[in-house]
Amino acid sequence: MPLLGPADPLPHVPRRILVAGNAGSGKSTLCLRIARQHDLRRVELDSLYWGPQWTPRPEFLDEVAAFAREDHWVTEYQYKAARPALLARADTVVWLDHLFPVVMGRLVSRTIRRRAAGVELWNGNRESSLLSAFTDPEHILRWGWKSYGRNRARVLALVDDIVVVRLRGQGQVERWLSGPLASVGEERAR
């Protein structure tokens, strides 16, 4: 399949959509917007994965497999163990391929905002302190930094197997939502 851009028409009406991108790229936000625009079930993988005190939940993969079998959904393309089940059922991947400074700027500001406001994320968890980015190798800021290149390679490897829409920058995201994705929504409504 060709790699599609923000103005390219979609070859089908997407029913099971994966949103790929680096930490901080806006995957969760875009999933929510797509779900609202097209009345799709939105599943947030982080809420299924993380239990109290940042411990992985043992039922995670069973829950992913269960919703992946459904006909209509949108979720993030993340968690190595979950990717095969999701990719086996997905019909479209939307790739948020934003520039590294954009992604890191978003990730830092989101982390600061959540930490300062004491936002509860999933199952009682909260962002760790910014200072722990220097001591915790799994801190979200360090994770975002070191996973950027791997994420890009992972999505590029999918191009021959599934429809991939590559969006670079927020302007392209908005153009795609109001253009090709809105057009297939009109087809769905007919």
C-alpha positions as CSV (number, residue, x, y, z in Angstrom):
1,M,0.0,0.0,0.0
2,P,1.3,3.5,-0.6
3,L,2.0,5.8,2.3
4,L,-0.9,8.3,2.3
5,G,-0.6,12.0,3.2
6,P,-3.1,14.4,4.8
7,A,-5.0,15.1,1.6
8,D,-5.0,11.6,0.0
9,P,-8.4,9.9,-0.1
10,L,-8.8,6.8,2.0
11,P,-9.3,3.6,0.1
12,H,-12.0,2.4,2.5
13,V,-14.1,3.6,5.4
14,P,-11.8,2.9,8.5
15,R,-13.5,0.8,11.1
16,R,-10.5,-0.3,13.3
17,I,-7.9,2.5,13.5
18,L,-4.5,2.5,15.2
19,V,-2.8,5.8,16.0
20,A,1.0,5.5,16.0
21,G,3.5,8.0,17.1
22,N,6.0,8.8,19.8
23,A,5.2,9.6,23.4
24,G,3.9,13.2,23.4
25,S,2.9,13.2,19.7
26,G,-0.8,13.4,20.5
27,K,-2.0,9.8,20.0
28,S,-4.5,9.8,22.8
29,T,-6.0,13.1,21.8
30,L,-6.3,12.1,18.1
31,C,-7.9,8.8,19.1
32,L,-10.5,10.7,21.1
33,R,-11.2,13.1,18.2
34,I,-11.6,10.3,15.7
35,A,-13.8,8.3,18.1
36,R,-16.1,11.4,18.5
37,Q,-16.1,12.2,14.8
38,H,-17.0,8.7,13.7
39,D,-18.8,7.1,16.7
40,L,-16.1,4.5,17.2
41,R,-15.2,2.9,20.5
42,R,-12.1,4.5,22.0
43,V,-9.9,2.3,24.1
44,E,-7.0,3.9,25.9
45,L,-4.3,1.2,26.2
46,D,-2.5,3.0,29.1
47,S,-5.7,2.6,31.2
48,L,-5.7,-1.1,30.5
49,Y,-2.0,-1.6,31.0
50,W,-1.2,0.3,34.2
51,G,-2.5,-0.9,37.6
52,P,-1.9,0.9,40.9
53,Q,1.6,2.1,41.7
54,W,2.6,1.8,38.0
55,T,2.4,-2.0,37.9
56,P,1.3,-3.8,34.8
57,R,-2.1,-5.4,35.0
58,P,-2.1,-9.2,34.3
59,E,-5.4,-9.0,32.4
60,F,-4.0,-6.5,29.9
61,L,-3.5,-8.8,26.9
62,D,-6.8,-10.6,27.4
63,E,-8.6,-7.2,27.4
64,V,-6.8,-6.1,24.3
65,A,-7.6,-9.3,22.5
66,A,-11.3,-8.9,23.5
67,F,-11.8,-5.4,22.1
68,A,-9.6,-6.1,19.1
69,R,-12.2,-8.7,18.0
70,E,-14.9,-6.0,17.9
71,D,-15.9,-4.4,14.6
72,H,-15.3,-0.7,15.3
73,W,-12.6,0.9,17.5
74,V,-9.7,3.3,17.7
75,T,-6.7,3.0,19.9
76,E,-3.0,3.8,20.2
77,Y,-0.4,1.6,18.5
78,Q,1.8,0.9,21.5
79,Y,2.9,-1.9,23.9
80,K,5.0,-4.5,22.1
81,A,3.0,-7.4,23.5
82,A,-0.3,-5.9,22.3
83,R,0.7,-4.8,18.8
84,P,0.3,-8.2,17.0
85,A,-3.4,-8.6,18.2
86,L,-4.2,-5.0,17.3
87,L,-2.4,-5.1,13.9
88,A,-4.1,-8.4,12.9
89,R,-7.5,-6.6,13.2
90,A,-6.7,-3.0,12.3
91,D,-7.6,-1.7,8.8
92,T,-5.8,1.7,9.1
93,V,-2.8,3.2,10.9
94,V,-2.6,6.9,11.4
95,W,1.0,7.9,12.0
96,L,1.7,11.1,13.9
97,D,5.2,11.7,12.5
98,H,5.9,15.1,14.1
99,L,9.4,16.5,14.3
100,F,11.5,15.6,17.3
101,P,11.5,19.1,18.9
102,V,7.7,19.3,18.6
103,V,7.2,15.9,20.2
104,M,9.6,16.6,23.1
105,G,8.2,20.0,23.7
106,R,4.7,18.6,24.0
107,L,5.9,15.8,26.2
108,V,7.7,18.1,28.6
109,S,4.8,20.6,28.8
110,R,2.3,17.8,29.3
111,T,4.4,16.2,32.0
112,I,4.9,19.5,33.8
113,R,1.2,20.3,33.5
114,R,0.1,16.9,34.9
115,R,2.6,17.0,37.7
116,A,1.7,20.5,38.8
117,A,-2.0,19.9,38.8
118,G,-1.6,16.5,40.5
119,V,-3.6,14.8,37.7
120,E,-4.6,11.2,38.3
121,L,-3.8,9.2,35.2
122,W,-4.7,5.5,35.5
123,N,-5.7,3.6,38.6
124,G,-4.3,6.2,41.0
125,N,-1.0,6.8,39.3
126,R,0.4,10.3,38.8
127,E,3.4,11.7,36.9
128,S,6.7,11.3,38.6
129,S,8.8,14.4,39.4
130,L,10.8,16.0,36.6
131,L,13.9,15.5,38.7
132,S,13.4,11.7,38.5
133,A,14.1,12.0,34.8
134,F,17.8,12.1,35.8
135,T,17.6,8.9,37.9
136,D,14.8,6.8,36.4
137,P,15.7,5.2,33.1
138,E,12.0,4.6,32.4
139,H,10.9,8.1,33.1
140,I,8.5,9.3,30.4
141,L,10.8,12.0,29.2
142,R,13.7,9.6,28.8
143,W,11.4,7.1,27.2
144,G,10.2,9.7,24.7
145,W,13.8,10.7,23.8
146,K,15.2,7.2,23.3
147,S,12.1,5.7,21.5
148,Y,11.7,8.3,18.8
149,G,13.8,6.6,16.1
150,R,12.5,3.1,16.9
151,N,8.9,4.3,16.6
152,R,9.5,5.8,13.2
153,A,11.2,2.6,11.9
154,R,8.4,0.4,13.4
155,V,5.7,2.3,11.5
156,L,7.6,2.5,8.2
157,A,7.8,-1.3,8.3
158,L,4.0,-1.5,8.2
159,V,3.5,0.4,4.9
160,D,3.4,-2.8,2.7
161,D,0.8,-4.5,4.9
162,I,-1.8,-1.9,5.8
163,V,-3.0,1.6,4.9
164,V,-0.8,4.1,6.7
165,V,-1.7,7.8,6.8
166,R,1.4,9.9,7.7
167,L,0.7,13.3,9.3
168,R,3.5,15.7,10.0
169,G,2.5,18.6,12.2
170,Q,-0.8,19.7,13.7
171,G,-1.8,21.5,10.4
172,Q,-1.7,18.1,8.6
173,V,-3.7,16.5,11.4
174,E,-6.4,19.1,11.1
175,R,-6.4,18.9,7.3
176,W,-6.8,15.1,7.5
177,L,-9.6,15.2,10.1
178,S,-11.6,17.8,8.1
179,G,-10.7,16.3,4.7
180,P,-10.3,12.6,3.9
181,L,-11.5,11.3,7.3
182,A,-14.6,13.6,7.2
183,S,-15.3,12.4,3.6
184,V,-15.4,8.8,4.6
185,G,-17.6,9.7,7.6
186,E,-20.1,11.1,5.1
187,E,-20.0,7.8,3.2
188,R,-20.6,5.9,6.5
189,A,-23.7,8.1,7.2
190,R,-25.3,7.3,3.8
